[in-house]
Amino acid sequence: MSFYPSFLARNLRMRRIVFGGAFILFCLLGGVGGVICRSCNLSIPFHGCLLDFGTCRTKPGQYCIKEVHIKDGIQWYSVQGCTESQDECFKRIVTTYEIHSTHCCHRPLCNF
């Protein structure tokens, strides 16, 4: 007789763990409230992110962005984060010696 209550308690505990884990996974993959993007205010090639701000979460109409600054054909640094609007996406400014380009994406952590 004592087998059934202990089995029921374990079964309920297991269901809570499974549903809790599924909810956390759903939130991390962006199903609730936007996409998670990498946020770095200064990333240098071969050194990585120097001013790491962790992550940011997009709102409706926003994207993950990576802005790259190239001078004399050499990538100097990049900036990553969330856009304010779609107008920031896919721009390319070319001057005599410099190129500033932005790339946007809409998947979790796609702007590495």
C-alpha positions in Angstrom: 0.0 0.0 0.0 2.9 2.4 0.7 4.3 1.8 -2.9 1.5 3.8 -4.6 1.9 7.1 -2.7 5.7 7.2 -3.1 5.4 6.3 -6.8 2.9 9.1 -7.3 5.1 11.6 -5.5 8.1 10.7 -7.6 6.0 10.9 -10.8 4.8 14.4 -9.8 8.3 15.5 -9.0 9.6 14.2 -12.3 6.8 16.0 -14.2 7.7 19.3 -12.5 11.3 18.9 -13.5 10.5 18.1 -17.1 8.0 20.9 -17.5 10.3 23.4 -15.7 13.2 22.4 -18.0 11.1 22.7 -21.1 9.9 26.1 -20.0 13.5 27.4 -19.5 14.6 26.0 -22.8 11.6 27.6 -24.5 12.5 31.0 -23.0 16.2 30.7 -23.9 15.4 29.9 -27.6 13.5 33.1 -27.9 9.9 31.9 -27.8 9.0 34.4 -25.1 9.9 38.1 -25.6 12.4 38.2 -28.4 15.8 36.7 -29.3 18.9 36.8 -27.1 21.9 38.5 -28.8 25.5 38.8 -27.8 26.3 42.3 -26.6 29.9 43.5 -26.8 31.0 47.1 -27.1 34.5 46.4 -28.3 35.7 43.2 -29.9 39.2 43.0 -31.5 40.3 40.2 -33.8 42.5 37.5 -32.2 41.6 38.9 -28.7 37.9 38.6 -28.6 35.5 40.8 -26.7 37.2 43.4 -24.4 34.1 45.3 -23.3 31.6 42.4 -22.7 28.1 43.5 -21.8 26.8 39.9 -21.8 23.6 39.6 -23.7 20.6 41.7 -24.8 17.1 40.7 -25.7 15.4 42.0 -28.8 11.9 43.5 -28.8 9.5 43.3 -31.8 11.1 44.8 -34.9 14.6 44.5 -33.5 17.4 42.2 -34.6 20.9 41.1 -33.5 23.5 43.2 -35.1 27.2 43.0 -35.7 29.0 46.2 -36.9 32.5 45.7 -38.4 35.1 48.5 -38.8 37.8 47.9 -41.4 40.7 50.3 -42.1 43.3 49.8 -44.9 41.9 46.3 -45.5 42.4 45.2 -41.9 39.5 44.6 -39.5 40.2 46.8 -36.5 37.2 46.1 -34.3 33.6 45.1 -34.2 30.6 45.9 -32.0 27.7 43.5 -31.3 24.3 44.0 -29.7 20.6 44.6 -30.4 19.3 47.1 -32.9 17.0 49.9 -32.1 15.2 49.6 -35.5 15.6 47.8 -38.8 17.1 50.9 -40.3 20.5 50.0 -38.8 20.7 46.7 -40.7 22.8 45.9 -43.7 24.5 49.2 -44.2 27.9 49.7 -45.8 29.8 52.9 -45.7 32.9 53.0 -47.8 35.4 55.9 -47.7 38.9 56.1 -49.1 40.5 54.0 -46.4 37.7 52.7 -44.2 34.7 50.4 -44.5 31.9 50.3 -41.9 29.4 47.5 -42.4 26.5 46.1 -40.4 25.0 42.7 -40.5 21.7 41.7 -38.8 20.2 38.3 -38.0 17.2 37.0 -36.0 18.3 33.7 -34.3 19.5 33.3 -30.7 23.2 34.4 -30.4 23.7 34.6 -34.2 25.9 37.8 -34.0 29.1 36.1 -32.7 
